[in-house]
Amino acid sequence: MNETKTYFPLPDSLRGWRTLTGPEEIKKVAGIDPFKLNSAFDFVRTTTDNGGLLVVKNGYLVYEKYFGKGQREATPNLGSCGKSFTSIAVGILMDERPDLFPKGLNQKIFTPDYLPFNAFPLPDSRMADIQLGQLLSFTAGIRGNNPVFVNGIAREIDPVGPDGWYALVDTYALGIETGRMGKVPFSTQSLWCNPGEGYSYATASIHIASIMLRHITGNELEDYIDTHLATPLGWGRWGFGYKYARQVAHTPGGGGIALRSTDMLRFCYLLLNEGNWKGEQIVPKEYVRKATKASPYNPHFTYSLQFNINSNGSIPELPRDAYWKTGSGGHCFYVVPSLELIVWKMGGRDGQYGSNDTGLSEPEMLFEPLQSLPSDDNNRGDVYIKTLELIIKSCI
């Protein structure tokens, strides 16, 4: 049996992740060159003012370095990385309540069984045809950012949907109210296309999934994640951000989880092990597989059930089984099953680390932090792809 599938890290309050003693042992046991990882870390330092780089290979924490406000105990708002947690929570819910999801991801969920009474009557009758898989893969027709994509072709929509904290307000996400982001009007009162006919990165769409979970369970998404993920995986302190946005009255399912770096690795390790943790199938294996590979619900763009994917090989520098999720501020986690590799690229603006955002106090810096490095805009490309590419080049 693969050793990665038989080892699971203890909470950091105990012994935490297992490590190796030196560069030669890391090369021999984990199959990665820590000196080459320094180049990846130096690149990451050019991409954000704060952050870090953590790498787990073959179940060993082989690299952990931070800069700026980044450190192990930091819990910044991780932006859209939180979307993946919402998706995984929905996968758990589907397994808990098969009576409500007899059609699985084909289930149409814009009915009173799944959403609160104030969502009705539907502002656009076509919403009645939205399937859960479309809601989770951003092909439900709900308005989001430009550009949108139809069969890989970029288009523009007007009006756009809400973004940032605006999309995390129930009445905005459900189309009960319209609003403005500065001077930009937004609305989700009408679909921009029929369900399934196009892709739009719509934070409101995945927030609606959290509204559904809250309606069915009677619990906030944060409480559900605490019970079903945080406790069994042994997370330290954590929470959700956007506390400064007073209109965000519920857990923001569209993003904002505030999580320690080594606990983000635990989430990634759960995914690497297809939802299994210490012999318990916490997330259905089939859901993890569907979420992290090309989805029939999204033929329009390389985005599955809240994960970026490379199943079609559109990024030749990366393995086809690699998947990842980015978040505002330069955060990104990566999972590469074929290499038994998980990576956390920590980023974040200063404000994302503050208690005004997360409600969690900033930990004291116990040492003089490294600082970010000047960026080389001529040699950056897609910083998320380049980060993973550099790490893969470190593998022996």
C-alpha positions as CSV (number, residue, x, y, z in Angstrom):
1,M,0.0,0.0,0.0
2,N,1.2,3.5,-0.8
3,E,2.9,5.0,2.3
4,T,1.1,8.3,1.7
5,K,-2.2,6.6,2.1
6,T,-1.2,5.1,5.5
7,Y,0.3,8.2,7.1
8,F,-1.7,11.1,8.4
9,P,-0.3,14.1,10.3
10,L,-1.2,14.8,13.9
11,P,-2.5,18.2,15.0
12,D,0.2,20.8,15.4
13,S,-0.6,20.9,19.1
14,L,0.9,17.4,19.2
15,R,3.8,16.5,16.8
16,G,2.2,17.9,13.6
17,W,3.6,17.0,10.2
18,R,6.5,14.5,9.9
19,T,9.7,16.0,8.6
20,L,13.1,14.8,7.5
21,T,16.5,15.8,9.0
22,G,18.5,17.2,6.1
23,P,18.8,17.9,2.3
24,E,20.2,14.4,1.5
25,E,17.5,12.6,3.4
26,I,14.8,14.8,1.8
27,K,16.2,14.0,-1.6
28,K,16.4,10.2,-0.9
29,V,13.0,9.8,0.9
30,A,10.8,12.5,-0.5
31,G,12.4,12.8,-4.0
32,I,12.7,16.5,-4.0
33,D,15.6,18.9,-3.9
34,P,15.1,21.5,-1.1
35,F,17.8,23.8,-2.5
36,K,15.9,24.1,-5.8
37,L,12.8,24.9,-3.8
38,N,14.6,28.0,-2.6
39,S,14.3,29.3,-6.2
40,A,10.5,28.7,-6.0
41,F,10.3,30.6,-2.7
42,D,12.3,33.5,-4.0
43,F,9.9,33.7,-6.9
44,V,6.9,33.6,-4.6
45,R,8.5,36.5,-2.7
46,T,8.2,38.6,-5.9
47,T,4.5,38.0,-6.2
48,T,3.0,39.4,-2.9
49,D,4.1,41.6,0.0
50,N,3.3,38.8,2.5
51,G,3.2,35.0,2.2
52,G,5.0,31.8,2.3
53,L,5.7,28.5,0.6
54,L,5.0,25.1,2.1
55,V,5.6,21.8,0.3
56,V,4.6,18.2,1.3
57,K,6.1,15.4,-0.8
58,N,5.4,11.7,-0.1
59,G,3.7,12.7,3.1
60,Y,6.7,14.7,4.5
61,L,6.7,18.4,5.1
62,V,9.9,19.2,3.3
63,Y,9.7,22.9,3.0
64,E,8.2,25.8,5.0
65,K,9.3,29.4,4.7
66,Y,7.5,32.7,5.2
67,F,7.9,36.4,4.5
68,G,6.2,39.6,5.5
69,K,3.2,38.9,7.7
70,G,3.3,35.3,6.8
71,Q,4.0,32.7,9.5
72,R,2.6,29.4,10.6
73,E,0.1,30.9,13.1
74,A,-1.1,33.5,10.7
75,T,-4.8,33.2,9.6
76,P,-5.4,35.6,6.8
77,N,-8.5,35.8,4.7
78,L,-7.7,33.3,1.9
79,G,-10.3,34.8,-0.5
80,S,-11.6,32.4,-3.2
81,C,-9.7,29.5,-1.8
82,G,-12.7,29.1,0.4
83,K,-14.9,28.2,-2.5
84,S,-13.3,24.7,-2.6
85,F,-14.2,24.2,1.0
86,T,-17.8,25.0,0.2
87,S,-17.8,22.5,-2.6
88,I,-16.3,19.7,-0.4
89,A,-18.9,20.5,2.3
90,V,-21.7,20.1,-0.3
91,G,-20.2,16.7,-1.3
92,I,-20.4,15.6,2.3
93,L,-24.0,16.9,2.6
94,M,-25.0,14.9,-0.5
95,D,-23.7,11.7,1.1
96,E,-25.4,12.5,4.4
97,R,-28.8,13.3,2.8
98,P,-29.2,11.0,-0.2
99,D,-32.9,11.4,0.2
100,L,-32.6,15.0,-0.9
101,F,-30.2,14.3,-3.8
102,P,-31.5,11.2,-5.5
103,K,-30.2,12.5,-8.8
104,G,-26.9,13.5,-7.4
105,L,-25.3,16.5,-9.1
106,N,-28.2,16.5,-11.6
107,Q,-30.5,17.5,-8.8
108,K,-32.5,20.7,-9.6
109,I,-32.1,22.8,-6.4
110,F,-34.1,26.0,-7.0
111,T,-37.1,24.8,-5.1
112,P,-38.3,25.3,-1.5
113,D,-36.8,22.0,-0.4
114,Y,-33.3,23.5,-1.0
115,L,-33.6,27.3,-0.7
116,P,-35.3,29.6,1.8
117,F,-38.7,31.1,1.2
118,N,-37.4,34.6,0.3
119,A,-35.8,33.1,-2.9
120,F,-39.2,32.7,-4.4
121,P,-40.8,33.5,-6.7
122,L,-37.7,33.1,-8.8
123,P,-36.6,36.3,-10.5
124,D,-35.9,34.3,-13.7
125,S,-38.1,31.3,-14.4
126,R,-35.1,29.5,-16.1
127,M,-33.5,29.2,-12.6
128,A,-35.9,26.2,-12.0
129,D,-33.8,24.2,-14.4
130,I,-30.4,24.8,-12.6
131,Q,-28.7,21.6,-11.6
132,L,-26.4,21.4,-8.6
133,G,-23.5,20.4,-10.8
134,Q,-24.0,23.6,-12.8
135,L,-24.2,25.7,-9.7
136,L,-20.9,24.3,-8.5
137,S,-19.0,24.6,-11.8
138,F,-20.2,28.1,-12.6
139,T,-22.3,27.1,-15.6
140,A,-25.7,27.8,-14.0
141,G,-26.1,31.0,-16.0
142,I,-25.7,33.1,-12.8
143,R,-24.0,36.4,-13.6
144,G,-20.4,36.8,-12.5
145,N,-17.2,38.4,-13.8
146,N,-16.2,39.1,-17.4
147,P,-15.1,37.5,-19.5
148,V,-17.6,34.6,-19.7
149,F,-16.9,31.6,-21.9
150,V,-19.0,29.5,-24.2
151,N,-17.3,26.4,-25.5
152,G,-13.9,28.1,-24.8
153,I,-14.8,31.4,-26.6
154,A,-14.6,34.5,-24.5
155,R,-17.6,36.8,-24.4
156,E,-18.8,39.8,-22.4
157,I,-22.0,40.2,-20.3
158,D,-23.8,43.3,-19.1
159,P,-24.7,43.7,-16.3
160,V,-22.1,41.7,-14.4
161,G,-22.9,39.9,-11.2
162,P,-21.6,40.8,-7.8
163,D,-18.0,40.1,-6.8
164,G,-16.1,40.2,-3.5
165,W,-18.2,40.6,-0.4
166,Y,-21.2,41.8,-2.4
167,A,-21.6,38.3,-3.8
168,L,-21.6,36.9,-0.2
169,V,-24.8,38.8,0.7
170,D,-27.8,36.5,0.4
171,T,-30.2,39.0,-1.2
172,Y,-27.6,40.0,-3.8
173,A,-26.7,36.4,-4.6
174,L,-30.3,35.3,-5.0
175,G,-31.3,38.2,-7.1
176,I,-33.6,39.7,-4.5
177,E,-31.8,43.0,-4.7
178,T,-29.5,44.7,-7.2
179,G,-26.5,46.9,-6.2
180,R,-23.4,48.7,-7.2
181,M,-19.7,48.0,-6.7
182,G,-18.5,51.5,-6.7
183,K,-19.8,52.8,-10.0
184,V,-20.4,49.4,-11.5
185,P,-24.0,48.1,-11.3
186,F,-24.5,44.4,-10.7
187,S,-27.5,42.0,-10.8
188,T,-28.3,38.3,-10.5
189,Q,-32.0,38.9,-11.2
190,S,-31.7,37.4,-14.7
191,L,-29.5,34.6,-16.1
192,W,-27.0,35.6,-18.7
193,C,-27.5,32.3,-20.5
194,N,-29.6,29.2,-20.1
195,P,-28.3,26.8,-17.5
196,G,-25.4,24.8,-18.8
197,E,-24.8,26.9,-21.9
198,G,-21.8,29.0,-20.6
199,Y,-19.3,29.6,-17.9
200,S,-19.1,32.7,-15.7
201,Y,-16.9,33.0,-12.6
202,A,-19.8,33.8,-10.4
203,T,-19.0,34.0,-6.6
204,A,-22.8,34.3,-6.0
205,S,-23.3,30.9,-7.5
206,I,-21.1,29.0,-4.9
207,H,-22.5,31.3,-2.2
208,I,-26.0,30.0,-3.1
209,A,-24.6,26.5,-2.5
210,S,-23.8,27.5,1.1
211,I,-27.3,29.0,1.4
212,M,-28.7,25.6,0.3
213,L,-26.5,23.8,2.9
214,R,-27.6,26.2,5.7
215,H,-31.3,25.8,4.7
216,I,-31.1,22.0,4.7
217,T,-29.0,21.5,7.9
218,G,-30.1,24.5,9.9
219,N,-26.4,25.2,10.6
220,E,-24.0,27.8,9.3
221,L,-21.4,26.6,6.8
222,E,-18.7,27.5,9.3
223,D,-20.2,25.2,11.9
224,Y,-20.7,22.4,9.4
225,I,-17.0,22.7,8.3
226,D,-16.0,22.7,12.0
227,T,-17.7,19.5,12.6
228,H,-17.0,17.7,9.4
229,L,-13.5,18.9,8.5
230,A,-11.8,21.0,11.1
231,T,-12.3,18.7,14.1
232,P,-11.4,15.4,12.4
233,L,-8.4,16.9,10.6
234,G,-7.1,18.5,13.8
235,W,-7.0,22.2,12.7
236,G,-5.8,24.9,15.0
237,R,-7.6,28.2,15.3
238,W,-9.5,29.2,12.1
239,G,-12.6,31.1,11.0
240,F,-14.0,33.2,8.1
241,G,-13.2,36.7,7.0
242,Y,-15.1,39.7,5.6
243,K,-16.1,40.7,9.2
244,Y,-15.8,44.3,8.0
245,A,-18.6,43.8,5.5
246,R,-21.6,44.3,7.8
247,Q,-24.1,43.1,5.2
248,V,-22.4,39.6,5.2
249,A,-24.7,38.1,7.8
250,H,-23.9,34.4,7.2
251,T,-20.8,32.3,6.6
252,P,-19.5,33.5,3.2
253,G,-19.7,30.4,1.0
254,G,-18.1,32.2,-1.9
255,G,-14.7,32.6,-0.1
256,G,-12.9,34.0,2.9
257,I,-11.9,31.0,5.0
258,A,-9.1,32.1,7.4
259,L,-6.8,29.1,8.0
260,R,-3.3,28.3,9.2
261,S,-0.9,27.2,6.6
262,T,-0.2,23.7,7.9
263,D,-4.0,23.2,8.2
264,M,-4.4,24.2,4.6
265,L,-2.0,21.4,3.9
266,R,-4.2,19.0,5.9
267,F,-7.1,19.9,3.6
268,C,-5.0,19.3,0.6
269,Y,-3.8,16.0,2.0
270,L,-7.4,15.0,2.5
271,L,-8.0,15.6,-1.2
272,L,-4.8,13.8,-2.2
273,N,-6.2,10.8,-0.3
274,E,-9.5,11.1,-2.1
275,G,-11.4,12.1,1.0
276,N,-10.0,9.5,3.3
277,W,-8.5,10.5,6.7
278,K,-7.1,7.9,9.0
279,G,-9.3,5.2,7.5
280,E,-12.5,7.2,7.6
281,Q,-14.1,8.3,4.4
282,I,-14.8,11.9,5.4
283,V,-15.6,13.0,1.9
284,P,-17.1,10.6,-0.7
285,K,-14.3,9.4,-2.9
286,E,-16.4,9.7,-6.0
287,Y,-17.2,13.3,-5.2
288,V,-13.5,14.2,-4.8
289,R,-12.8,12.6,-8.1
290,K,-15.6,14.4,-9.9
291,A,-14.6,17.7,-8.3
292,T,-11.0,17.6,-9.3
293,K,-11.2,16.4,-12.9
294,A,-12.8,17.7,-16.0
295,S,-16.6,17.9,-15.4
296,P,-19.4,17.2,-17.8
297,Y,-21.2,20.2,-16.2
298,N,-18.6,22.5,-17.6
299,P,-17.5,22.0,-21.2
300,H,-16.8,25.7,-21.6
301,F,-13.7,26.3,-19.4
302,T,-11.0,24.4,-17.4
303,Y,-12.9,24.7,-14.1
304,S,-14.6,21.8,-12.3
305,L,-16.5,21.8,-9.0
306,Q,-14.6,24.8,-7.6
307,F,-11.1,23.6,-8.7
308,N,-9.0,24.7,-11.6
309,I,-7.9,21.6,-13.6
310,N,-5.5,20.5,-16.3
311,S,-7.3,17.4,-17.4
312,N,-7.1,18.4,-21.1
313,G,-3.4,19.2,-20.9
314,S,-4.0,22.9,-21.7
315,I,-1.0,23.7,-19.5
316,P,1.7,21.4,-20.9
317,E,4.2,22.3,-18.2
318,L,2.0,20.7,-15.5
319,P,0.8,17.1,-15.1
320,R,-2.7,16.5,-16.3
321,D,-3.9,15.4,-12.9
322,A,-2.8,18.6,-11.2
323,Y,-5.5,20.8,-9.7
324,W,-5.5,24.0,-7.7
325,K,-7.5,26.9,-6.4
326,T,-6.4,30.6,-6.2
327,G,-7.6,33.3,-3.8
328,S,-7.6,37.1,-3.8
329,G,-4.3,38.4,-2.6
330,G,-2.1,35.8,-4.3
331,H,-3.0,32.7,-2.3
332,C,-3.1,29.3,-4.0
333,F,-3.1,25.6,-3.0
334,Y,-2.1,22.8,-5.4
335,V,-2.5,19.0,-5.4
336,V,-0.6,16.7,-7.9
337,P,-1.6,13.1,-7.1
338,S,0.8,11.5,-9.6
339,L,3.7,13.2,-7.7
340,E,2.2,12.7,-4.2
341,L,2.7,16.5,-4.0
342,I,0.8,19.2,-2.2
343,V,1.8,22.9,-2.1
344,W,0.5,26.0,-0.3
345,K,1.5,29.3,-1.8
346,M,0.5,31.8,0.9
347,G,0.0,35.4,-0.1
348,G,-2.2,38.2,1.2
349,R,-2.5,41.9,1.4
350,D,-1.8,43.5,4.8
351,G,-5.5,44.0,5.5
352,Q,-6.3,40.3,4.9
353,Y,-4.2,39.5,8.0
354,G,-6.0,42.0,10.2
355,S,-8.6,41.2,12.9
356,N,-11.0,43.7,11.2
357,D,-11.2,41.2,8.4
358,T,-10.9,37.8,10.1
359,G,-12.0,38.5,13.6
360,L,-8.9,36.7,14.7
361,S,-5.9,38.4,16.3
362,E,-2.7,38.6,14.5
363,P,0.0,36.5,16.1
364,E,3.1,38.1,17.5
365,M,6.1,37.9,15.1
366,L,8.8,36.0,17.0
367,F,11.6,36.8,14.6
368,E,12.5,39.5,12.1
369,P,10.5,38.6,9.0
370,L,12.0,38.2,5.6
371,Q,10.6,40.8,3.2
372,S,9.2,40.5,-0.3
373,L,11.4,40.9,-3.3
374,P,11.1,43.3,-6.2
375,S,9.0,41.7,-9.0
376,D,10.3,41.1,-12.5
377,D,7.3,41.8,-14.6
378,N,9.0,40.6,-17.7
379,N,9.6,37.2,-16.3
380,R,6.4,36.5,-14.3
381,G,3.8,35.1,-16.7
382,D,1.0,33.4,-14.7
383,V,2.5,33.4,-11.2
384,Y,0.3,30.5,-10.0
385,I,1.4,28.2,-12.9
386,K,5.0,29.3,-12.7
387,T,5.1,28.6,-8.9
388,L,4.0,25.0,-9.4
389,E,6.2,24.6,-12.4
390,L,9.3,25.6,-10.4
391,I,8.3,23.1,-7.6
392,I,7.8,20.3,-10.1
393,K,11.3,21.0,-11.5
394,S,12.6,20.5,-8.0
395,C,11.3,16.9,-8.0
396,I,14.0,14.3,-8.6
